């Protein structure tokens, strides 16, 4: 798979920003946190980790939130709302009998360690070996049932590496593909979706994508131009997007049926973050095999 941008993304600064947002949500005191991710703070540099610890105090948390939301309007609430939605997708799949979870470009995703529903599920984390080694060191090891699948995305067959690690394509699988497609080429996205489309009937995939109108300038979005400039500055430009109206037909060519397609405002509203706005161009889709 020719996914050079995914290699860059694996341990990127943007992934650490998401870890920051998850860590802040974990110490939220104004309301019940949407989730608990006690591992997120471990991926932060010392100064940010100290900031999160201080944010256990409500007044400090408010200051940090305001600063983060000023720097990237909507990014924090989009990230934490999306995390909650994806947690629920996983729980629903497991409750329906799914026994395998595949996380593509897993990065700093710690669902295998923080979701009790996954205790009896085989979790396959696909990523670069360097990222996996760093992750295991920072979280203090691994647990039974978690399979780290090292992949050189320039040379290796992801499905082949998964099968060698024990993934059974004949059993239903929940696939998570978060924060990745926008860094890939259209050919790379199609290749992954075609492979997922060959998974066992009843399998589920949840993935994020960017509204293509942001990339081609046909749809104005609040904060869109600033975000595009930010990712270019980080040398992680966004290269792929889809129009939501095209998504059902786009997925059908891979044998996938769209179940949900949510914009950032939709999943913020679903998770109770109705006071927030911004970054409506970052979307989350759920499809079934």
ZANUVEX-400849 format. One record per residue (C-alpha): x, y, z; residue in one letter. Coordinates in steps of 0.5 Angstrom, whole numbers, plus 2048, in hexadecimal, padded with zeros to 3 digits. Layout:
<tifis>
TIFI     X     Y     Z   aa
TIFI     X     Y     Z    A
...
</tifis>
This chain:
<tifis>
TIFI     X     Y     Z   aa
TIFI   800   800   800    X
TIFI   803   807   7FE    X
TIFI   801   80B   804    X
TIFI   807   80F   806    X
TIFI   803   814   809    X
TIFI   800   80F   80E    X
TIFI   807   80E   810    X
TIFI   808   815   811    X
TIFI   802   815   815    X
TIFI   803   80F   81A    X
TIFI   807   813   81F    X
TIFI   805   81A   81D    X
TIFI   804   820   821    X
TIFI   7FD   820   81F    X
TIFI   7FC   81A   822    X
TIFI   7FF   81D   829    X
TIFI   7FA   822   828    X
TIFI   7F4   81D   828    X
TIFI   7F8   81A   82E    X
TIFI   7F7   821   832    X
TIFI   7F0   821   830    X
TIFI   7EF   81A   833    X
TIFI   7F3   81C   839    X
TIFI   7EF   822   83A    X
TIFI   7E8   81F   83A    X
TIFI   7EA   819   83F    X
TIFI   7EC   81F   844    X
TIFI   7E5   822   842    X
TIFI   7E2   825   849    X
TIFI   7DC   829   847    X
TIFI   7D8   823   844    X
TIFI   7D9   81B   843    X
TIFI   7DF   81A   83F    X
TIFI   7DC   817   838    X
TIFI   7E2   812   839    X
TIFI   7E8   810   83D    X
TIFI   7EE   80F   83A    X
TIFI   7F4   80F   83F    X
TIFI   7F9   80D   83A    X
TIFI   7F8   814   836    X
TIFI   7FD   818   83B    X
TIFI   803   813   83A    X
TIFI   803   815   833    X
TIFI   804   81D   834    X
TIFI   80B   820   835    X
TIFI   80C   822   83C    X
TIFI   80A   829   83C    X
TIFI   803   827   839    X
TIFI   802   821   83E    X
TIFI   803   826   844    X
TIFI   7FE   82B   841    X
TIFI   7F9   825   841    X
TIFI   7FA   823   848    X
TIFI   7F9   82B   84A    X
TIFI   7F3   82A   846    X
TIFI   7F0   826   84B    X
TIFI   7EE   82C   84E    X
TIFI   7E8   82F   84B    X
TIFI   7EA   836   84A    X
TIFI   7F1   834   847    X
TIFI   7ED   82F   842    X
TIFI   7E9   835   840    X
TIFI   7EF   839   83E    X
TIFI   7F2   833   83A    X
TIFI   7EC   832   837    X
TIFI   7EB   839   834    X
TIFI   7F2   839   832    X
TIFI   7F2   833   82E    X
TIFI   7EB   835   82B    X
TIFI   7EE   83C   829    X
TIFI   7F4   838   826    X
TIFI   7F0   833   822    X
TIFI   7E8   835   822    X
TIFI   7E4   82E   823    X
TIFI   7EA   82A   823    X
TIFI   7E9   827   82A    X
TIFI   7E2   826   82A    X
TIFI   7E2   823   823    X
TIFI   7E8   81E   826    X
TIFI   7E4   81C   82C    X
TIFI   7DD   81C   829    X
TIFI   7E0   817   824    X
TIFI   7E4   813   829    X
TIFI   7DD   812   82D    X
TIFI   7D9   810   827    X
TIFI   7DF   80B   824    X
TIFI   7DF   808   82B    X
TIFI   7D8   807   82B    X
TIFI   7D9   804   824    X
TIFI   7DD   7FF   827    X
TIFI   7D9   7FD   82C    X
TIFI   7D3   7FC   828    X
TIFI   7D7   7F7   823    X
TIFI   7DA   7F3   829    X
TIFI   7D3   7F3   82C    X
TIFI   7D0   7F0   825    X
TIFI   7D6   7EA   826    X
TIFI   7DC   7ED   822    X
TIFI   7E2   7EA   825    X
TIFI   7E7   7EE   821    X
TIFI   7E9   7F5   821    X
TIFI   7EE   7F8   81C    X
TIFI   7F1   7FF   81D    X
TIFI   7F4   802   817    X
TIFI   7FA   807   818    X
TIFI   7F8   806   81F    X
TIFI   7FD   80B   822    X
TIFI   7FC   80D   829    X
TIFI   7F5   809   829    X
TIFI   7F4   806   830    X
TIFI   7ED   803   82F    X
TIFI   7F0   7FC   830    X
TIFI   7F2   7FE   837    X
TIFI   7ED   803   839    X
TIFI   7E6   7FF   837    X
TIFI   7E4   7F9   83B    X
TIFI   7E0   7F7   836    X
TIFI   7E6   7F5   832    X
TIFI   7E9   7F0   837    X
TIFI   7E7   7EA   833    X
TIFI   7E8   7ED   82C    X
TIFI   7EE   7EC   828    X
TIFI   7F1   7F3   826    X
TIFI   7F5   7F4   821    X
TIFI   7F9   7FB   820    X
TIFI   7FC   7FC   81A    X
TIFI   802   801   819    X
TIFI   809   803   819    X
TIFI   80E   7FE   81D    X
TIFI   811   805   820    X
TIFI   80A   808   822    X
TIFI   808   801   825    X
TIFI   80F   801   829    X
TIFI   80E   808   82C    X
TIFI   806   806   82E    X
TIFI   808   800   831    X
TIFI   80D   803   835    X
TIFI   809   809   837    X
TIFI   803   805   839    X
TIFI   807   800   83D    X
TIFI   806   7FA   839    X
TIFI   800   7F7   836    X
TIFI   7FB   7F1   837    X
TIFI   7F9   7EB   835    X
TIFI   7F5   7EB   82F    X
TIFI   7F8   7F1   82C    X
TIFI   7FC   7F0   826    X
TIFI   801   7F5   823    X
TIFI   801   7F5   81C    X
TIFI   808   7F8   819    X
TIFI   807   7FB   812    X
TIFI   80B   7FE   80D    X
TIFI   806   801   809    X
TIFI   80A   802   803    X
TIFI   80C   7FB   802    X
TIFI   807   7F6   806    X
TIFI   800   7F3   805    X
TIFI   7FC   7F6   80B    X
TIFI   7F7   7F0   80B    X
TIFI   7FD   7EB   80A    X
TIFI   800   7EE   810    X
TIFI   7FA   7ED   814    X
TIFI   7F9   7E6   812    X
TIFI   800   7E4   814    X
TIFI   7FE   7E8   81B    X
TIFI   7F8   7E3   81C    X
TIFI   7F2   7E8   819    X
TIFI   7ED   7E3   816    X
TIFI   7E9   7E6   810    X
TIFI   7E4   7E1   811    X
TIFI   7E2   7E4   817    X
TIFI   7DE   7EB   818    X
TIFI   7E3   7F1   819    X
TIFI   7E2   7F8   81B    X
TIFI   7E7   7FC   818    X
TIFI   7E8   803   81A    X
TIFI   7EC   808   816    X
TIFI   7EC   80F   819    X
TIFI   7F0   815   817    X
TIFI   7F3   812   811    X
TIFI   7F0   812   80A    X
TIFI   7F1   81A   80A    X
TIFI   7F8   818   809    X
TIFI   7F8   813   804    X
TIFI   7F7   813   7FC    X
TIFI   7F0   811   7F9    X
TIFI   7F3   80A   7F7    X
TIFI   7F6   808   7FE    X
TIFI   7EF   80A   801    X
TIFI   7EC   805   7FC    X
TIFI   7F1   800   7FD    X
TIFI   7EF   7FF   804    X
TIFI   7E8   800   803    X
TIFI   7E8   7FA   7FE    X
TIFI   7EC   7F6   803    X
TIFI   7E7   7F7   808    X
TIFI   7E1   7F6   804    X
TIFI   7E3   7EF   803    X
TIFI   7E3   7EE   80B    X
TIFI   7DE   7E9   80E    X
TIFI   7D6   7EB   80D    X
TIFI   7D4   7EF   813    X
TIFI   7DB   7F3   814    X
TIFI   7DB   7FA   815    X
TIFI   7DF   800   813    X
TIFI   7E0   807   817    X
TIFI   7E4   80C   813    X
TIFI   7E5   813   813    X
TIFI   7E5   818   80D    X
TIFI   7E6   81F   80B    X
TIFI   7E0   822   807    X
TIFI   7E3   823   800    X
TIFI   7E0   82A   7FF    X
TIFI   7E5   82C   804    X
TIFI   7EB   82A   800    X
TIFI   7E8   82D   7F9    X
TIFI   7E6   833   7FC    X
TIFI   7DE   832   7FA    X
TIFI   7DB   832   801    X
TIFI   7DD   837   806    X
TIFI   7DF   834   80D    X
TIFI   7E0   838   814    X
TIFI   7E7   837   815    X
TIFI   7E9   833   80F    X
TIFI   7EE   838   80C    X
TIFI   7F2   838   812    X
TIFI   7F2   831   813    X
TIFI   7F4   830   80C    X
TIFI   7FA   834   80E    X
TIFI   7FC   831   814    X
TIFI   7FC   82A   811    X
TIFI   800   82D   80C    X
TIFI   805   830   811    X
TIFI   806   82A   814    X
TIFI   808   826   80E    X
TIFI   801   822   80E    X
TIFI   7FD   825   809    X
TIFI   7F6   822   808    X
TIFI   7F6   81F   801    X
TIFI   7EF   81B   801    X
TIFI   7E8   81C   802    X
TIFI   7E1   81A   800    X
TIFI   7DA   81E   7FF    X
TIFI   7D5   81B   804    X
TIFI   7D0   81A   7FE    X
TIFI   7D4   816   7FB    X
TIFI   7D6   811   800    X
TIFI   7D1   80C   800    X
TIFI   7D2   80A   7F9    X
TIFI   7DA   80B   7FA    X
TIFI   7D9   805   7FF    X
TIFI   7D5   801   7FB    X
TIFI   7DA   7FF   7F6    X
TIFI   7DE   7FC   7FC    X
TIFI   7D8   7F8   7FE    X
TIFI   7D7   7FD   804    X
TIFI   7D0   800   806    X
TIFI   7D0   806   80A    X
TIFI   7CD   806   811    X
TIFI   7CF   80D   813    X
TIFI   7D2   814   811    X
TIFI   7D3   819   816    X
TIFI   7D6   820   815    X
TIFI   7DA   823   81B    X
TIFI   7D4   827   81D    X
TIFI   7D0   820   81D    X
TIFI   7D5   81C   822    X
TIFI   7D6   822   826    X
TIFI   7CE   823   827    X
TIFI   7CD   81B   828    X
TIFI   7D2   81B   82E    X
TIFI   7D0   822   831    X
TIFI   7D5   827   82F    X
TIFI   7CF   82B   82C    X
TIFI   7D3   832   82F    X
TIFI   7D9   830   82A    X
TIFI   7DA   832   822    X
TIFI   7DF   832   81D    X
TIFI   7E2   82D   819    X
TIFI   7DC   82A   816    X
TIFI   7E0   827   810    X
TIFI   7E3   821   814    X
TIFI   7DE   81C   813    X
TIFI   7DD   815   816    X
TIFI   7DA   80F   812    X
TIFI   7D7   808   814    X
TIFI   7D6   803   80F    X
TIFI   7D5   7FB   80F    X
TIFI   7D7   7F5   80B    X
</tifis>
